[in-house]
Amino acid sequence: MKAYLDNSATTPLDPLVLAELERVYNNVPGNASSLYSLGLEAEQELKRCRETLAGFLGVSAKEIYFASGGTETNNLAIWGAASARRRQGKHLITTAVEHPSVLRVFQALEEEDWQVTYLPCDREGKIQPRRLQAAVRDDTVLVSTMFVNNETGAIAPLAELSRVLRERKQGLPLWHVDAVQGFGRLEIKPSELGIDLLSLSGHKIHAPKGVGALYCRSGVHLKPLFHGGQQEHALRPGTENVAGIAALRKAAELAFTARETTIKRLGQFKTRLRACAESCGGIVNGPLDETAAPYILNLSFPGVPAEVLLHSLDAREIYVSTGSACSSRQKTPSHVLSAMRVDQDQLKSAVRLSLSRLTREEEVEYACQVLPQVVAELRAIYGARSQH
Ligand SMILES: Cc1ncc(COP(=O)(O)O)c(C=O)c1O
């Protein structure tokens, strides 16, 4: 038995998405920029995906731009917006709990003399709208906040953040939302909230790695990261990944069709995993109520080092992570849990379990059977060590 519980790092390819990839690789060989019929067929695949994503987001198809995924679209949105608005101000706002693909861009912009405010979070990892209200200035050109936190599952209070920004009569900043961990699972309508830029990534919803999209509201000007041809209106030049984009469309269709039943089922799995973890001394990091996504569960087992727990579970073919995939090879403790002021023991013993539409009940049951045994074994070792 195996249990893949690291779906926030990446999700397995859905077999129906793989079939779509094969269809396009086998039947649509053209370059979408070519003027002859093979090119037009490829262009048609891009159009279908643009329309599908736009439909789900409630925006216009011409506001969807394809790129390689979340990291690139976060960079393009943030760096692109700041660079295009250089003359209008010098202040930017983000939060302390963003993904590295957002935080590192802001750090790079600080080196270019931008002033950046990093909003703190509360003990559950949530951003309080009053913090945004206090931070926003007349010279703030961009605010970037995530939708669902990849480590704790905390869902940002986007409606309240939207209200804060909309109340401003002057100096209205652009608003970017990293929706990589929410798109396809929880509803988000950028135009209703006043979001100007939104990033999403295929491999978190059972599409292949290396494909994603940016929603960029009509009228918002970004400086491109790359220079080249006219693809994606020259905002993201480079021959489009036609098969990957068709696969992204298929994955989004499957995600949206099953969204409500998936969320309900994953909520039950999460409740089961949480009860199992708490029965062996586990503590939940992050919100305990419906303000946490039902597919991410961050747990600490004080006294049990997270890495040792991860490897012990790995030996039993249960896959979890100690932080976001991009930083989990780093030895520094999670910046998200640190910002939540989680105590040291909890920080060092935190693991993340994350679920997806393709998570099966047997996997959850298997994890619930093994986890208490492994935690007890490790407690016996590490508890005994700490007494010496
Ligand atoms: C919240 C968040 N943003 C951005 C990314 C980066 O996305 P990608 O892997 O498509 O570059 C991730 C990936 O883990 C993420 O969780």
The ligand as a Gaussian input file, in Angstrom:
#p B3LYP/6-31G(d) Opt

LIG

0 1
 C        1.384000      29.143000      -3.500000
 C        2.319000      28.765000      -4.596000
 N        2.689000      29.690000      -5.486000
 C        3.516000      29.402000      -6.496000
 C        4.033000      28.131000      -6.667000
 C        4.968000      27.861000      -7.805000
 O        4.295000      27.214000      -8.841000
 P        5.091000      26.391000      -9.975000
 O        5.572000      25.137000      -9.298000
 O        4.078000      26.136000     -11.030000
 O        6.210000      27.241000     -10.424000
 C        3.685000      27.129000      -5.752000
 C        4.251000      25.772000      -5.888000
 O        4.414000      25.050000      -4.918000
 C        2.802000      27.460000      -4.691000
 O        2.428000      26.541000      -3.789000

